[in-house]
Amino acid sequence: MEEILKMELSTEKTIDWIERWVEYIKQNVTALNELDTAIGDGDHGTNLNRGTQAVKKALAEEKPQTLPLVYRTTAMALVSTIGGASGALFGTAFLTMARLSKDGETKLETLLLEANEAMKKRGKSDVGMKTLIDLWDPATKAFRDHKLTRSYIQNCVDKTKNMKASKGRSSYLRERSIGHIDPVAKSSSYLFIALLEVLEEDK
């Protein structure tokens, strides 16, 4: 029988979620850089680790007491420390969640779905372009439908391998981008894995 997880997080659990993502990134810097070396500048892991460590520091120093402030603190730390598209897109996602939660929306499925749509608009991207959207779009919809699992998340990441990039630096490689996993889809996968962990513990 399928277990339905509670689809909301307290402020404390939201911080726990984000900090778990921070730790996943720290543990996988080299692997993310290697993925990025194949189709990018080779520094995605390093850049995102710098950004997420800044998030951890900001959360510790500012001690946000509400959901909107947690999301906003996360967004601002990422945007101010990560250059390029990744910082802007992750920042957009968390700023969207900050705005919605400030307006009273606490359902995680709504926050994540709207964050995904905001990133699509910001990056002018969609599914099939070999970007983080190829993880975020199916993952947020599976989450909404109570069908998100670790294997589903990994499957979404793996699917980017056979895509031809049509956005970002990797798009310059054209057909040569085929055969490589998108590094930002991979780093995004850790965010959703961390979320599942926290929700499972919060049952």
C-alpha positions as CSV (number, residue, x, y, z in Angstrom):
1,M,0.0,0.0,0.0
2,E,1.4,3.4,-1.0
3,E,2.2,5.6,1.9
4,I,1.2,9.3,1.5
5,L,3.7,11.6,3.0
6,K,2.7,14.9,4.6
7,M,3.2,17.5,1.9
8,E,4.2,20.4,4.1
9,L,7.3,21.3,6.2
10,S,7.7,23.4,9.2
11,T,10.4,26.2,9.2
12,E,12.8,23.9,11.1
13,K,12.2,21.0,8.7
14,T,12.6,23.3,5.7
15,I,16.0,24.3,7.0
16,D,16.9,20.7,7.6
17,W,15.9,19.9,3.9
18,I,18.1,22.7,2.5
19,E,21.0,21.8,4.7
20,R,20.8,18.2,3.6
21,W,21.0,19.4,0.0
22,V,24.1,21.5,1.0
23,E,25.7,18.4,2.4
24,Y,24.9,16.4,-0.8
25,I,26.6,19.1,-2.9
26,K,29.6,19.2,-0.7
27,Q,30.0,15.4,-0.9
28,N,29.7,15.4,-4.7
29,V,31.7,18.4,-5.9
30,T,34.2,16.3,-7.8
31,A,31.5,14.2,-9.5
32,L,29.5,17.3,-10.5
33,N,32.7,18.9,-11.9
34,E,33.4,15.8,-13.9
35,L,29.9,15.8,-15.4
36,D,30.3,19.5,-16.2
37,T,33.8,19.0,-17.8
38,A,32.2,16.9,-20.5
39,I,29.7,19.6,-21.7
40,G,30.6,22.8,-19.8
41,D,33.2,24.7,-17.9
42,G,34.0,21.9,-15.5
43,D,33.2,24.0,-12.4
44,H,29.5,23.4,-11.6
45,G,30.3,21.4,-8.5
46,T,32.7,24.0,-7.2
47,N,30.4,26.9,-7.9
48,L,27.3,25.3,-6.4
49,N,29.3,24.2,-3.4
50,R,30.4,27.7,-2.8
51,G,26.8,28.9,-3.2
52,T,25.3,26.3,-0.9
53,Q,28.0,26.8,1.8
54,A,27.0,30.4,1.7
55,V,23.4,29.3,2.2
56,K,24.4,27.3,5.2
57,K,26.3,30.2,6.7
58,A,23.5,32.6,6.1
59,L,20.9,30.3,7.7
60,A,23.1,29.9,10.7
61,E,23.8,33.7,11.1
62,E,20.4,35.1,10.2
63,K,18.3,32.3,11.9
64,P,15.2,32.9,9.8
65,Q,12.1,32.1,11.8
66,T,9.5,31.9,9.0
67,L,9.2,29.9,5.8
68,P,9.4,33.0,3.5
69,L,12.6,34.1,5.2
70,V,14.2,30.7,4.9
71,Y,13.5,30.6,1.2
72,R,14.5,34.2,0.7
73,T,17.7,33.8,2.7
74,T,18.6,30.7,0.6
75,A,17.8,32.5,-2.7
76,M,19.9,35.6,-1.9
77,A,22.9,33.5,-0.8
78,L,22.8,31.5,-4.0
79,V,22.4,34.5,-6.3
80,S,25.1,36.5,-4.6
81,T,27.7,33.7,-4.8
82,I,27.0,31.7,-8.0
83,G,27.6,33.3,-11.3
84,G,25.9,32.3,-14.6
85,A,22.6,30.6,-15.2
86,S,22.7,28.2,-12.3
87,G,22.7,30.9,-9.6
88,A,20.0,32.8,-11.4
89,L,17.7,29.8,-11.8
90,F,18.1,28.3,-8.4
91,G,17.6,31.8,-7.0
92,T,14.5,32.2,-9.0
93,A,13.1,28.9,-7.6
94,F,13.7,29.8,-4.0
95,L,12.5,33.4,-4.4
96,T,9.3,32.1,-6.0
97,M,8.8,29.8,-3.0
98,A,9.5,32.7,-0.7
99,R,6.9,34.9,-2.4
100,L,4.2,32.2,-2.4
101,S,4.8,31.2,1.2
102,K,4.6,34.8,2.3
103,D,1.2,34.9,0.6
104,G,0.2,32.0,2.8
105,E,0.9,29.0,0.5
106,T,2.5,26.2,2.5
107,K,1.8,23.1,0.3
108,L,5.1,21.9,-1.0
109,E,3.7,20.6,-4.2
110,T,2.4,24.0,-5.1
111,L,5.6,25.8,-4.1
112,L,7.7,23.4,-6.2
113,L,5.5,23.4,-9.2
114,E,5.4,27.2,-9.3
115,A,9.2,27.3,-8.8
116,N,9.6,25.0,-11.8
117,E,7.4,27.3,-13.9
118,A,9.3,30.4,-12.8
119,M,12.6,28.8,-13.9
120,K,11.1,27.8,-17.2
121,K,10.2,31.5,-17.8
122,R,13.5,32.9,-16.5
123,G,15.6,30.5,-18.6
124,K,13.3,30.3,-21.6
125,S,13.6,26.6,-21.4
126,D,11.4,23.5,-21.2
127,V,11.6,19.7,-21.0
128,G,13.9,18.1,-23.6
129,M,16.5,20.9,-23.8
130,K,19.0,19.1,-21.5
131,T,18.8,21.5,-18.5
132,L,17.7,21.3,-14.9
133,I,14.1,21.5,-16.1
134,D,14.4,17.9,-17.3
135,L,14.7,17.0,-13.6
136,W,12.5,19.7,-12.0
137,D,9.5,19.3,-14.3
138,P,8.9,15.6,-14.0
139,A,10.0,15.5,-10.4
140,T,7.6,18.2,-9.2
141,K,4.7,16.6,-11.1
142,A,5.5,13.2,-9.6
143,F,5.7,14.8,-6.2
144,R,2.3,16.4,-6.7
145,D,0.9,13.0,-7.6
146,H,2.6,11.3,-4.6
147,K,4.7,9.2,-7.0
148,L,8.2,10.6,-6.4
149,T,10.8,8.1,-5.5
150,R,14.6,7.9,-5.5
151,S,14.6,5.6,-8.6
152,Y,12.3,8.0,-10.4
153,I,14.6,10.9,-9.7
154,Q,17.6,8.9,-10.9
155,N,15.7,7.9,-14.0
156,C,15.0,11.6,-14.8
157,V,18.7,12.4,-14.5
158,D,19.7,9.4,-16.7
159,K,17.3,10.5,-19.4
160,T,19.3,13.7,-19.9
161,K,22.2,11.6,-21.2
162,N,20.6,11.0,-24.5
163,M,19.3,14.5,-25.0
164,K,21.0,17.1,-27.3
165,A,21.5,20.3,-25.5
166,S,19.7,23.3,-26.9
167,K,20.3,25.8,-24.0
168,G,23.4,27.1,-22.2
169,R,27.0,26.5,-22.9
170,S,26.5,22.8,-23.7
171,S,24.3,23.7,-26.6
172,Y,27.4,24.8,-28.5
173,L,28.5,21.2,-28.6
174,R,25.3,20.2,-30.5
175,E,25.4,16.4,-31.2
176,R,28.5,16.1,-29.0
177,S,26.4,16.9,-26.0
178,I,24.6,13.6,-26.4
179,G,25.9,10.9,-24.2
180,H,26.5,13.0,-21.1
181,I,24.3,13.6,-18.1
182,D,23.3,17.3,-17.5
183,P,25.2,18.4,-14.3
184,V,22.6,20.8,-13.1
185,A,19.9,18.1,-13.4
186,K,22.1,16.0,-11.3
187,S,22.7,18.6,-8.6
188,S,19.0,19.4,-8.6
189,S,18.3,15.7,-8.0
190,Y,20.0,16.0,-4.6
191,L,17.5,18.6,-3.6
192,F,14.6,16.2,-4.2
193,I,16.4,13.3,-2.6
194,A,17.0,15.4,0.5
195,L,13.3,16.4,0.5
196,L,12.2,12.8,0.4
197,E,14.5,12.0,3.4
198,V,13.0,14.8,5.5
199,L,9.5,13.9,4.6
200,E,10.0,10.3,5.4
201,E,11.4,11.2,8.8
202,D,8.5,13.6,9.3
203,K,5.8,11.0,8.8
